[in-house]
Amino acid sequence: MPRLLALLCLLALPVAAAASHVQSLLPGAEQRGAATFRLLGLPVYQARLFTPNAAPLDWSQDFGIELTYQRRISQSDLVDATLREMERMGNPPPPAAKFATCFQEVEPGDSYLAISRGPDRLEFRLNGRKTCDLRHKGIKRDFMSIFLGPDSRSARFTQALLGQ
C-alpha cells in the first residue's frame, strides 16, 4: 500500500508542477478544462486551459493554454500549421518569421504554454523556458481561437477544454 501511494504521488507531480508554474506567471489561474486533440484518431497533444480561479473563459481577462505533445513535430510544421489555422479561421496571422522565433521542434512530453498579456500580446514558454513575447494586434483572440473559438477543428475538443 505505501508503494502505491508513493507511485500515485509521483504521477501527480507533473500536474502539480505545471499548475504552480502557470500560477507563478498568471496569479490565481487554475485549470478550467482539458482535452486531447487527435488527428485521424491518433493523439497529437493534450491541452489544458487555465483561467482566473477556473472561471468560465472571459476573453477580456488573461488566461493560458498548455499543450503537451504526444509526438515529434518540427518547428516548420508547428509554424505552418499555426498560420494555416489562423488563416482558415479568418484571423490575420503575424509574419511567419515572428512565429518562427516562438516555436521550436517538440518531442513527446514537451509542453508549450501560451499566456495572454492583454489583447495584443502572448508569452510562449517551452518546458518552462520563455521562447518569445509575441506582440501583434489581436493576437490573443486570433491565436487562442485555434483551440477555443467556435470554428475550431473539433467542437468536442473545444467544449472539453472550456470545461463544458
C-alpha positions in Angstrom: 0.0 0.0 0.0 2.8 2.6 0.8 4.3 1.8 -2.7 1.0 2.5 -4.4 0.6 5.8 -2.5 4.2 6.8 -3.4 3.6 6.0 -7.1 0.4 8.0 -7.2 2.2 11.0 -5.6 5.0 10.7 -8.2 2.4 10.6 -11.0 0.7 13.7 -9.7 3.9 15.8 -9.6 4.0 16.9 -13.3 0.4 18.2 -13.0 1.1 20.0 -9.7 4.3 21.4 -11.1 2.6 22.7 -14.2 -0.2 24.2 -12.3 2.2 26.0 -9.9 4.3 27.2 -12.9 1.2 28.7 -14.5 0.2 30.3 -11.2 3.6 32.0 -11.0 3.1 33.5 -14.4 -0.7 34.1 -14.0 -1.5 34.5 -10.3 -4.9 33.0 -9.4 -5.1 30.8 -12.5 -6.5 27.3 -12.1 -7.2 24.6 -14.6 -10.6 25.1 -16.2 -10.7 22.2 -18.7 -8.6 19.7 -20.5 -8.8 17.8 -23.8 -6.8 15.6 -26.1 -6.5 16.7 -29.7 -6.5 13.8 -32.2 -5.8 13.7 -35.9 -7.0 10.6 -37.7 -7.6 9.0 -34.2 -4.0 9.5 -33.1 -3.3 11.8 -30.2 -1.3 14.9 -31.2 -1.3 16.9 -27.9 -3.1 17.2 -24.6 -4.4 20.7 -23.9 -5.3 22.4 -20.6 -7.0 25.8 -20.2 -6.1 27.9 -17.2 -8.4 30.8 -16.2 -8.6 33.0 -13.1 -10.0 30.8 -10.4 -11.0 28.2 -13.0 -13.8 30.6 -14.1 -15.5 30.3 -17.4 -13.5 31.8 -20.2 -13.7 35.6 -20.4 -11.8 37.0 -23.4 -11.3 40.3 -21.6 -9.2 38.6 -18.9 -5.8 36.9 -19.3 -5.6 33.2 -19.4 -3.3 30.4 -20.5 -3.3 27.3 -22.7 -0.8 24.5 -22.2 -0.2 21.9 -24.9 1.7 18.7 -24.1 2.8 17.0 -27.2 2.4 13.3 -27.8 4.6 13.1 -30.9 7.5 14.8 -32.6 6.7 17.8 -34.6 9.2 20.0 -36.4 9.5 23.8 -36.0 8.4 24.4 -39.6 5.4 22.1 -39.2 4.3 23.9 -36.0 4.7 27.4 -37.6 3.0 26.4 -40.8 0.1 24.6 -39.1 -0.5 27.6 -36.8 -0.5 30.1 -39.6 -2.8 27.9 -41.7 -5.3 27.5 -38.9 -5.3 31.2 -38.2 -6.0 31.9 -41.9 -8.6 29.2 -42.1 -10.5 30.9 -39.3 -10.2 34.3 -41.0 -7.7 35.7 -38.5 -4.8 37.7 -39.9 -1.6 35.9 -38.8 1.6 37.8 -37.9 4.5 37.3 -40.3 5.8 33.7 -40.2 9.2 35.0 -39.0 7.6 36.2 -35.8 6.2 32.8 -35.1 9.4 31.1 -36.0 11.1 32.8 -33.0 8.3 31.4 -30.7 8.2 27.8 -31.8 10.8 25.1 -31.7 10.7 21.4 -32.6 8.8 19.3 -30.0 9.3 15.8 -28.8 6.7 13.6 -27.0 6.3 15.0 -23.5 7.4 18.6 -24.4 4.9 21.3 -23.3 4.2 24.7 -24.7 2.5 27.3 -22.6 0.8 30.3 -24.1 -0.1 33.1 -21.6 -2.1 36.1 -22.8 -0.9 39.5 -21.7 -3.8 41.7 -22.8 -5.4 41.5 -26.3 -2.2 42.2 -28.3 0.5 40.1 -26.6 1.2 36.4 -25.9 4.1 34.9 -24.0 5.3 31.5 -25.1 7.2 29.0 -22.9 8.6 25.6 -23.9 9.1 23.3 -20.9 9.1 26.3 -18.7 11.6 28.3 -20.6 10.5 31.6 -22.3 10.8 31.3 -26.1 9.2 34.6 -27.1 7.0 37.6 -26.2 4.8 38.0 -29.3 3.2 41.4 -29.9 0.6 41.7 -32.7 -2.7 43.4 -32.9 -5.5 41.0 -31.7 -3.0 38.0 -31.3 -4.7 36.8 -28.2 -8.1 36.1 -29.8 -6.6 35.2 -33.2 -4.2 32.6 -31.8 -6.2 31.2 -28.9 -9.3 30.8 -31.2 -7.5 27.9 -32.8 -8.3 26.0 -29.6 -11.2 27.9 -28.1 -13.1 29.5 -31.0 -16.4 28.5 -32.4 -14.7 27.4 -35.7 -12.0 25.2 -34.1 -11.3 21.9 -35.8 -13.2 20.0 -33.1 -16.2 21.3 -31.2 -15.9 18.4 -28.8 -12.3 19.2 -28.0 -13.1 22.9 -27.5 -16.1 22.2 -25.2 -13.9 19.9 -23.1 -11.1 22.5 -23.0 -13.7 25.1 -21.9 -14.8 22.8 -19.1 -18.3 22.4 -20.6 
